[in-house]
Amino acid sequence: MRHFRFSSLIYGLALSPLICLPVVAAECTASSGPNRVALLELYTSEGCSSCPPADRWLSSVTANPDRVVPLALHVDYWDYIGWKDRFAKTAFSARQREMAGFSRSGFVYTPQMMLNGQDFRSGYSNSRFEEQLKTINRTAPQAKIKLSVNQTADSVELSTTGQAARQSNPVLYVALYENELTSEVKAGENNGARLHHDYVVREWLGPYPIDDNSTTPWQQKIDLKPDWKTKNMGAAAFVQNHSTGEVLQAVALKFCS
C-alpha cells in the first residue's frame, strides 16, 4: 500500500472517492500491579464428551486484569477417536504433561483446570473459584511484567519486559487468544453438537528465561492468519517458576481497535 504526502492526498481526493490511506498501527499496553493475578488454564478437546460443560464454565469467567487471566489450551490426544479439533496443538498436550509432572501426577485428563500451576477440581463451583482467587490475589507477586501489543492490518508485534528474582528460576510465556469461536462437530463423541469457545489459545510462545533482577526485554512479530478475528483477540503474558510450575505473575489485554 502506498503512502501519500499531504499534497498528493488532496490531489487524489479531487479525482476519485477511492483513496489508499497509510496503515495506522494500534498500540496498547498493560503492566502488572501490586497484587498477584491468577492464571487459569483449561485443558480441553472438541473430541471429549465431558469437555463442553467446562468450556461453558470458562466462558462465564470474566477476564479481569487485576484478578485472573483465563486461557483454553486444546489438546490433540483425543483427535484419534474420530474428530480432529482444529484448535488443538501438540505443544498444548506437552504443556499439560509438563504441568502434571510438576505435581508428580502420573496422568493427564480432560477437562482439566489448573489455577496458578495447581490442579483445580472445582466442579465448576463459582464460590470455590472465587475463594481461591481471593487467596491468590492477596499474595504479593514475585515478578513484574509489562506487555505491549502493536497491531496492523496483517500482523501483530508483541513486546514484553519481565523481572523476577533468579532463585525462582523464572521463565516468560506469551500467548495470543481468541473469543467467540464456534465449531459444528461432525464426528466423534460430540457428533452433531455446536460448540462455543472463549479464551482459545491461538499462538503459544515460550519459555524464555528471565535474567536475575534486571528487566529482560522480549519482542516478536506474528503474522495474523486469515481465520483470526482480531476484534475478538487479546494477548497474555505470565512468568512461571520453571522448577515448580508456580505462576509468579500474569497480565493480559485485548487488542486495540
Buried (B, 14 or more C-beta within 10 A) or exposed (E): EEEBEEEEBEEBEEEEEEEEEEEEEBEBEBEBBEBBBBBBBBBBBBBBBEBBEBBBBBBEBEBBBEBBBBBBBBBBBBBEBBBBBEBBBEBBBEBBBEBBEBEEEEEBEBBBBBBBBBBBEBEBEEEEBEEBBEEBBEEEBBBBBBBBBBBEEEEBBBBBBBBBEEEBBBBBBBBBBBBEBEBEBEEBBBEEBEBBBBBBBBBBBBBBEBEEEEBBEBEEEBEBEEEBEBEBBBBBBBBBBBEEBBBBBBBBBBBEE
